[in-house]
Structure formats: C-alpha cells, structure tokens
Amino acid sequence: MTEELSLEETIFSDMNKALKNRDSLKLSTLRMMRAAIKNAEISKKGKLTEEEIIAILRNNLKKAEESLDFFIQGERLDLVEKTKREIEIMKGYLPPQLSEEEIVKIAKEIIIQYNFKGPQDLGAAMKEIMPRLRGKAEGKLVNKVMRDLLDNLNN
C-alpha cells in the first residue's frame, strides 16, 4: 500500500526530478515555492498544515499574476512568457478552483440561509461565505458574484 505524499513532500520530490531533468524554470519555481513554505515554518516555529501551505502557494500565485499584469503593461514579452509558465507550474500544485456557477449556488444558499435583503448586506454576506470558500475561490470573484446577487434582490 503506497502512502500519499504531502504537498510539501510532492514539491520536494518534483524539485529533485526537475533538477535531474535540467528543467531550470520548473526547478526555480519549485525552489521559490519551497522557500516560501520554509520561511513560514520558521515564522510559525513549527510544521504547517496542508491548508496553510495551500494559502502560501495561493499568495505566491497571486503575486505572480500581479507581476504578469505589470510585465504585459511594460511590454516585457520575455518575462510574460516565463511568468505564464511559472503560474501554470504553481497552479499544478493547488486544488482546483470552484467555477462561477458553483460560487453562485453557494452564494444563493447563504443569502437564503441568512435572509440577506440587498446590497447593504454585502459585508455580512462576505463574512459568511468566505470561510466556506477559502482556498477554493478568488475573493474578487466571490465579491462580484455576491454583489450581483444582492443587487438583483432589489430589482
């Protein structure tokens, strides 16, 4: 019976494979991910949970996506391609995101459950939905979906 590797062990194992395969971009991306995990462990003074590791990786992914936007604006095509590949590598280690339809379904359930009436309830609604979707959906998208649904309650 094989034991499933933790996310951190998988990253380390894949780092070694990238080193052997001379895949310098994948190796540097995995090293950066592993360094972020190690720094967080040092700060915490202990091992991280899978959820904490996923949160760190999502944070790194978000930073890479922001960098990509700057590289596109600055017309740095060399960095655009490199960053796109790094983003794809990082996404490969994260659980899949919920689709917009799945977010809408959960948002509707929360609106009904807490009897939210309109846009004035956005803050309270976000407070209820985000813990359920943490790590599974981008906050910006959740906010947009919730705002649209609450705005439509008045129409």
C-alpha positions as semicolon CSV with decimal commas, in nm:
position;residue;x (nm);y (nm);z (nm)
1;M;0,000;0,000;0,000
2;T;0,152;0,332;-0,104
3;E;0,137;0,632;0,124
4;E;0,027;0,957;-0,038
5;L;0,284;1,235;-0,020
6;S;0,203;1,565;0,147
7;L;0,202;1,874;-0,072
8;E;0,540;1,980;0,067
9;E;0,688;1,633;0,000
10;T;0,546;1,636;-0,352
11;I;0,706;1,975;-0,421
12;F;1,042;1,850;-0,287
13;S;1,020;1,528;-0,491
14;D;0,929;1,719;-0,809
15;M;1,212;1,963;-0,737
16;N;1,458;1,673;-0,747
17;K;1,304;1,545;-1,073
18;A;1,331;1,893;-1,229
19;L;1,696;1,906;-1,122
20;K;1,767;1,568;-1,285
21;N;1,574;1,668;-1,600
22;R;1,757;2,003;-1,616
23;D;1,421;2,188;-1,622
24;S;1,557;2,514;-1,485
25;L;1,228;2,709;-1,489
26;K;1,034;2,438;-1,304
27;L;1,324;2,395;-1,062
28;S;1,343;2,768;-0,982
29;T;0,964;2,790;-0,943
30;L;0,954;2,491;-0,707
31;R;1,251;2,628;-0,510
32;M;1,070;2,958;-0,469
33;M;0,755;2,775;-0,351
34;R;0,955;2,561;-0,108
35;A;1,142;2,866;0,027
36;A;0,810;3,041;0,096
37;I;0,689;2,732;0,286
38;K;1,014;2,706;0,485
39;N;1,006;3,077;0,574
40;A;0,650;3,040;0,701
41;E;0,752;2,735;0,907
42;I;1,037;2,935;1,060
43;S;0,798;3,222;1,142
44;K;0,545;2,981;1,292
45;K;0,821;2,782;1,466
46;G;0,661;2,457;1,358
47;K;0,516;2,246;1,077
48;L;0,243;2,394;0,862
49;T;-0,089;2,228;0,787
50;E;-0,182;2,146;0,427
51;E;-0,431;2,439;0,438
52;E;-0,158;2,680;0,549
53;I;0,073;2,555;0,272
54;I;-0,206;2,597;0,015
55;A;-0,267;2,953;0,142
56;I;0,104;3,034;0,100
57;L;0,108;2,889;-0,253
58;R;-0,209;3,082;-0,345
59;N;-0,044;3,401;-0,216
60;N;0,263;3,333;-0,433
61;L;0,036;3,262;-0,730
62;K;-0,145;3,592;-0,676
63;K;0,189;3,779;-0,668
64;A;0,297;3,609;-0,991
65;E;-0,032;3,702;-1,158
66;E;0,014;4,066;-1,048
67;S;0,368;4,061;-1,186
68;L;0,234;3,921;-1,513
69;D;0,000;4,220;-1,545
70;F;0,294;4,460;-1,496
71;F;0,506;4,271;-1,750
72;I;0,224;4,286;-2,004
73;Q;0,180;4,661;-1,946
74;G;0,555;4,712;-1,972
75;E;0,566;4,501;-2,291
76;R;0,831;4,271;-2,141
77;L;0,745;3,972;-2,361
78;D;1,040;3,768;-2,231
79;L;0,910;3,796;-1,875
80;V;0,547;3,750;-1,981
81;E;0,618;3,401;-2,121
82;K;0,837;3,300;-1,825
83;T;0,578;3,419;-1,572
84;K;0,293;3,244;-1,757
85;R;0,487;2,916;-1,732
86;E;0,560;2,976;-1,362
87;I;0,188;3,038;-1,299
88;E;0,097;2,712;-1,474
89;I;0,354;2,523;-1,264
90;M;0,217;2,675;-0,941
91;K;-0,145;2,601;-1,035
92;G;-0,049;2,236;-1,076
93;Y;0,009;2,210;-0,701
94;L;-0,312;2,379;-0,591
95;P;-0,657;2,225;-0,559
96;P;-0,889;2,330;-0,842
97;Q;-1,091;2,650;-0,801
98;L;-1,470;2,644;-0,791
99;S;-1,646;2,754;-1,108
100;E;-1,852;3,072;-1,108
101;E;-2,170;2,858;-1,122
102;E;-2,064;2,673;-0,805
103;I;-1,991;3,004;-0,630
104;V;-2,333;3,140;-0,735
105;K;-2,502;2,828;-0,594
106;I;-2,326;2,864;-0,256
107;A;-2,388;3,241;-0,250
108;K;-2,761;3,188;-0,311
109;E;-2,774;2,934;-0,026
110;I;-2,610;3,184;0,210
111;I;-2,842;3,468;0,102
112;I;-3,143;3,245;0,176
113;Q;-2,998;3,100;0,498
114;Y;-2,923;3,442;0,649
115;N;-3,214;3,623;0,482
116;F;-2,998;3,895;0,327
117;K;-3,214;4,166;0,165
118;G;-2,987;4,364;-0,069
119;P;-2,657;4,544;-0,132
120;Q;-2,647;4,683;0,223
121;D;-2,583;4,322;0,343
122;L;-2,272;4,268;0,126
123;G;-2,027;4,289;0,420
124;A;-2,222;4,043;0,633
125;A;-2,273;3,810;0,336
126;M;-1,900;3,811;0,255
127;K;-1,823;3,735;0,620
128;E;-2,041;3,424;0,593
129;I;-1,929;3,296;0,252
130;M;-1,552;3,347;0,263
131;P;-1,475;3,089;0,534
132;R;-1,662;2,829;0,325
133;L;-1,476;2,920;0,006
134;R;-1,129;2,998;0,143
135;G;-0,871;2,844;-0,087
136;K;-1,140;2,730;-0,330
137;A;-1,231;3,062;-0,494
138;E;-1,076;3,402;-0,562
139;G;-1,210;3,664;-0,320
140;K;-1,259;3,916;-0,601
141;L;-1,483;3,676;-0,793
142;V;-1,681;3,583;-0,481
143;N;-1,735;3,953;-0,405
144;K;-1,855;4,019;-0,763
145;V;-2,097;3,723;-0,754
146;M;-2,234;3,819;-0,412
147;R;-2,267;4,187;-0,512
148;D;-2,456;4,094;-0,834
149;L;-2,692;3,860;-0,649
150;L;-2,765;4,114;-0,373
151;D;-2,816;4,396;-0,629
152;N;-3,070;4,178;-0,814
153;L;-3,274;4,124;-0,496
154;N;-3,391;4,487;-0,520
155;N;-3,494;4,453;-0,885
